[in-house]
Amino acid sequence: MFDLGGWQNGWFWFGLVWFGLVWFGLVWFGWSGFLRGDSFRQNNQKP
């Protein structure tokens, strides 16, 4: 377990925040890219 105020707790929060930022970035860019690709395909489906 992590002791409050110890270096282990600091590294734990550092890793948690880093993991959260990376996960948020991947989801954000992935979702925005998916939306752009979807709209791009719809625009190309002109009769």
C-alpha positions, 0 to 999 in steps of 0.5 A, a space after each residue: 500500500 501507499 503511505 500518505 506523504 511518501 514518495 511512493 504516493 507521489 509516484 502513484 499520483 504522477 502515474 495516475 495523472 499521466 495515465 489519465 492524460 494519455 487515455 484522455 488524449 487517445 480517446 479525444 483524438 481517436 473520437 475526433 478523427 472518427 467524426 472527421 472520417 465519418 463526415 468525410 465519407 458522407 460528403 464523398 457519397 454524392 450522387 
